Amino acid sequence: MKNVDQPPVLQPHQGTILGQHYLPSTPATVSWGWLPNRDSKAVLSIASGESVTFDTVSHEGILEEQGGDPVEFFGRFGVAPDLVMRDAIDIAKDRVGHQPADGPHVVTGPVEVRGAEPGDLLRVEVLDLARRAHYGIVSSRHGYGALPGEMPELDNASVSSVSSVSDPSVPSAEATVNVFCEVERSSDDTGMGRIGFGDGRAARFPLAPFLGLMGVAVDFPDRPHSVPPGGHGGNLDVNLLGCGSVLYLPVQVPGALFYGGDPHFAQGDGEVALTAFEAPLRATLRLEVLTGAGAREAAGGLSEPFAETDRHWIVIGLHEDLNEAMRRCVRSAVAFLASKVGMERNIAYAYLSAAADFEVSQVVDVVKGVHCVIRKSDFGLP
């Protein structure tokens, strides 16, 4: 690793815990590759309005195709054993029942929010996101990403490492290209991402941490796979859900059963290679139940996940077909403006065309995502 001048890593139970409750990621508090349903048991119970600090764990470095041993995997890139997350090591060793066909994500929770009932809205406020380490991985696999079958090019000698269930030199659906990323100090101390290439050169880019996966349990007999997002939230991969943002999730089961995971240090819209800059975060979230008129007002009449920041409203459209995800996002944005600010639907449609941005959240999670970004200031709000 080039980046040696960094603060200590945030191992479990070490460092500052900002939340009223603390939930580490252990084999007993996570599910690997699957999301909670109505029969799932909470690993923590809190009152509405309380905050929880989650230690989230990245799946990169613990997956079967990467060898299943994070100490050995990250050691290839010069990471010392004591800088590898101990919770990742424990989860990798446990791996009870996890198969390559399961979802990759380590999902922490679920958390019961007492008093939440179907029809309510869970308000998830992101209070703090602290980097637990100073390195991570962007990985891509044949058969996934925006260019399946074309990328990654496995004969490209500049990639950080190629791992495969069989022969790494043979392009196959099992092969994975792992690109190592580091965090470098910046003048404002927020850090910069670094990806090396060529003969000692590097690309440097801003960091914008967020949890790619936040959701509530579904009212189904079967547990959902962790990859596709849906009305429950889940793997939304909306990169605007950083510190200060709020995500609203329609409650489906008593207690809501909230969970989080898939921590990212940075992600470009589209997430085209398959993953973002995947690395562990300590996330502090406030979970609050909204009921009745308060829930309806906050959601602007929407019945699917919705988000906001201090400057923007964020409307989300999801579907297996990217074109249909776009149409759903536009329909929801029109409905939102009609409900939230009383805008006539035809005027809202025109406004969205003139002033709002429709951005591709991701194209790699089976169910594609488009999110619409609407400026609050356009409606006289600070």
Order of alpha helices (4+ residues) and beta strands (2+ residues): beta-beta-beta-beta-alpha-alpha-beta-beta-beta-beta-beta-beta-beta-beta-beta-beta-beta-beta-beta-alpha-beta-beta-alpha-alpha-beta-beta
